[in-house]
Each structure stands twice: as structure tokens, then as C-alpha cells.
């Protein structure tokens, strides 16, 4: 998923807007899944086209945060340096005075993907700033304990160990620098002066300048409206409140609100999820809203010189935060000691691990689409289907999900929520992705057997040839069905890579071997028959490759999937009728557990016959790692994709890229009936639709769907997994009815007719 390019006309809000150097926004890949305990599908609402979508947020920009004296300039490039340790890259920067040389500490830069493989790069940066004589004429050259504003006695440093000195001295230095920047639009004017070639020096007169000075050179002209800007400086304005319009600028990555008179920070600050630098220093804040935790891309948060006694636990979500400036606040000693002794990361980790369990969201609504659908013989033939990527144990690591407390990521905790989700919905068919082999055999198969489920499972291709114990950790696809309702007629596994290389047209097609064959993703296919109605059903459970840089691979995997399903469907159309349909029972006592008065003897209908494979009801569930705008989605929905599709990037995949791709089924997305969900995958770095339940519209009719997640709940939750959702994917649940076969039209015979001409 790629970030969009933000281009805005210059509104009349505020006095200064920065223009950023033209820069291609980085493409973000996605991560993982979602779920929650106690989801109840019994509450029903009638679907209308007015169902509002949940608000979407842009993925974060992959950029680092500015230091205290760095801002975007018009056409001026400089080397950008992080003050508390981070990587450097080309930005707009100016040299400003510092009180002492500062050592920068390395940190990791993460990029989050669905099957995440994070590249972590460490950088150690130092920068020696030079400044002319008289630069600090009005400033204190060394910050001493007597300047501390949080009640610490003048001899407090004597009681702080060496490590505390290192972290706290950094706090004091940053606080002193922040106090220099108290004049109106300090950072904006610094950049403006630098673009003119003037070295700005902060003096006492800066703070006395009026806001009516000539800033015409800072205004974006009509010829420059297409230039991108992502920073705002409202510092030193004496602001007592913030306009709600500010929080519509979700593209901002730098915001200065320092040295104003703000007593509260609106919860709407959580909408600015791309912020990397936020300066709230020198205000009258007594608390921060819980929504501050939504700013998961923050790398620098300065709150010097406020009246904060405590910090919200939600700040534990800020796993990218490198610098937290808290000097000058009467902060709780427990919180203060963490940052003094071990630094920002230690405090954020403490808040994350101590975060209390919040109230769960309200139940997802059950959306009723049709209450009247029934089969031709008058008996309703309905069933429900669950599709859910559960996030396997090995993928749920702190490196991939740094915002989640360790208790949340613990497999023993998550598997209990997953099991509860499956049991709560009690679907007739459950398609689970990312179930590892060990947990399928040792946990889910056994536990779900108590709920009348039988299972079919295959791990991904890499498990072949592995030692048995090592293979237990390989994930795959598990399909469960109610044994009392369905008979298993056949089961198959499709390995996309192996199937591709076995094709007659694969010879000489390097991309098949270099890009597709190395990916061991699979699909599990089962062929079922309803014991009572005789209806037969093909159920496919698929998991495609995640990386957005391999959209050609995902498209070819989809094409191979549809090609193999087509072959299997034609085979299944010739399957003989099933004569024995009695469900196995453990004992006669179980049979007699129900009162004879309540038992209804139903004679099983004969097996339904199908002339061709495309007449058999078909369900395709899974994690396709493809958005509704993707080629993979269009191939399934439209039944055909032309050769040389742009997503193939002119790569060679035999006849699939030469002749095009097609399938005979008339498939629709179940959630397409409501325009799809707002998301099925939800993490701080990625939010999109990746999971689907496809159905053959000529044989099935969707009658109900499990709806959206509580939108109010999402305003304070930056991503999954968490205490209520054990996966970063959302569970999908749909109800279907089987369409009755249409009888052949027979012309009525009314006997001999008189000639009307007589």
C-alpha cells in the first residue's frame, strides 16, 4: 500500500506554512490481523446503504523527525540530524547554537509488513555546531540544577548515578534549547532566514517581536501551491485553544505548539497519526489525552515546562519514540526515575507493560441482508462461514508489534481468545489461516472437536523435509466444518509455486523460478455434502504472499488458484451420489439425550447432481493480501484479466502472461454487499482490506454479515493485536442460502386449437 501525495491549497489558517522538498512518499506494506473476546452475532440490524464507513487514516510517512532547529525550507537542503539518536537523511536544516556537543544513540528503524521482515539499521550521529560570538548573549551557557522547575533540590545531581546523569543531562540540555525558542514562529523564521542566507541568532529581542512583522516571503504563491508541506509552527502565539480544522491535516509530520497558553490538548490530536515531531513545551497543560497514544510514529515529543503530574498509559503505544522531554513538570517520581536512569525507551516500555485492560468494544452488529431466502423445496438451506487469519505464534514478535504489551503477544493468551471467537460465532464452516502444525494437532483440533468440528489441515510447503519437531512451527491453512451437518467427500492442497513449475509452459520462464516458486503459500480445498439437503459445496481456504513489491506473484498465485479450482470442480461434478449419510455418534446415550417429543425425523434428500463444475456452490475464503483495487481482486470478481497486465510488470509467467487469465465462475465478495468493511487488517503502519469471503452468485445468496468494529473504541486503539483482538486481522462471518435449481421451461399444451380465421 502506498502513501498518497498530499497537495493542499494554502488555507487562511495560521500565519505560516512550511514547504517541503518534493519527495516521493514511501510505500508501506502491511502487517497483520484482528479479533476480540465475546463477539456476539445475535444482535441484528437491517442493512441500509447509509451505513457509514469507519474513518480511514493514512499510513505513516517513512521519515525521521526534525531536531529542535530543523525545519523545511523552500529549496534549501541540509543534513537532517536527530537529537536523541536516529538516522540522518536529506532534509532542510540550519545550524543553530547548542549548549554542548551531544552524543546520539543508535536506534532501530522499522517498516511493518503483513508477514513482516523488518530491516533494522543502526546509526550513530554526531554533529558539532559552531556559532558566532554573541549568539548566546541572552541565554544561560550552562544549565545548572538551580534552573530546574520541577521541585528537584539544587543538590539532586549528587544523588543521581552516572547513567541517570547521562539521560538527565540530555533532558536539561534539550529543555534549555526549547526555552530559547519562545519567540513567535521561532522555527519558521529560522528557516526563512536561512533560505535568505542569514544566520539567525536567538536574542531577547526575538521574544519581543510582534506578529505583525513582514512575513510576505513565507507565503506560498499561486505558482507554488503544488509544493508539498508537512510542518506547521504555531509557537509563541499565546494560543489558548486550537481550531478543530487543524486536526484535519492528517499529513502533518511536524507540529510546533510550544510557548502558548494551552491548558488542554484536544483528544482530536490522535487524528494526526503521521506526526513524528510534536512540541508542546511551555504551556499550562495539566494532563495529556489518552488519544496521544494514537501517534505511534512519533519520534520526538517535547512537553517541557508544563504542569503534568502523570502521563497516560496509552503513551506505551509510542514504540517509535526516541525523545520524550519532561523536564520542568512536577512529574510522578516513579515515571521520572525511569527516564532519568534508563531514558525514554524505558519509560515507554514501563507504560506499555503496566497499561490496564480497557473496557471491550461493543459487539459487532449482525447485518441482516435477507430473511426470506429459502430453497426450492420450501426448506431453508442456510449455513454460516467464518474466515480468519489468526496470526501465528512465530509472527507475533515484539519486533513486529512493538506497540503491544508482552502479555498480549503471549500465545497462551491469544489462542484462548481465538478459540473463544470461533466458538462464539459457531459457524458451520471455519477457514483459518496461519495456524501452525503443532497447535492444529495439539490444541485446535482437539478443542473444536467438542463443538462438533472436524478439520482438514495442510502446512505451507517448507514443512516438507523438515524434522518433525521443527515442522510444528510452520503455519498453514485449517478448514473446520460441522461433522453432524456435512460429509467430507474430498480434500486437496494447492501449492502455488510447485503447481507453477509443473506447468508445460513453465520451461524457460525465469520469473516462475526466481519469484514464484520460492514462495510456499498454499490453499486447502474440501468438497462437502449436506447430510440432509444433499447440497454439495466446494470450500477453498487460501493464503497468498504478503509483500506489495511482489504484486505480480500475488496475481499469478490467484490465477493458479482459480485454474486449479476449475479443474477440481469439473471432477467433483462427476462424483457419484452419496448413499450413506448417517452421522457417526459416540454412543446410543448421546442419541437418546434428546427427548423423543422434540426429535423430528427428517429423511435425507438424495445427493444433488451438477452438470458442470461452475454449477456447484463455491466458497473461496482467505487472506489474499490484496486490496479491492488490485489485479488479484479484479481477476476473481470479473472472471478475466488481459495479458500483459501492468501488475505483471512485463514479467514472464508462461501462458498466464502471454494469453491472459480467466475462470468460469460468477464470484462476488460477500462483504461487497455493503461495499466491503473499512478494514480487515489493522496496525499502526497499515490499515486496509486484505481478507475476503468469495461466493458463487449463481448458486448462493448472501443473507447476513458480521459488521464493523466499534468506531469509538478505535479512536483510542492504534492497532491490533491487543487485549480484545488477538490477531491483526479481523474475523469475517457471512451467512448464505443455497439457491434452488430452476426447472426447465416447458411449453404448455392446451390441445387442438380452432383456427381463428374461421
Order of alpha helices (4+ residues) and beta strands (2+ residues): beta-beta-beta-alpha-alpha-alpha-beta-beta-beta-beta-beta-alpha-alpha-beta-beta-alpha-alpha-beta-alpha-beta-alpha-beta-beta-alpha-beta-beta-alpha-alpha-beta-alpha-beta-alpha-beta-beta-beta-beta-beta-beta-alpha-beta
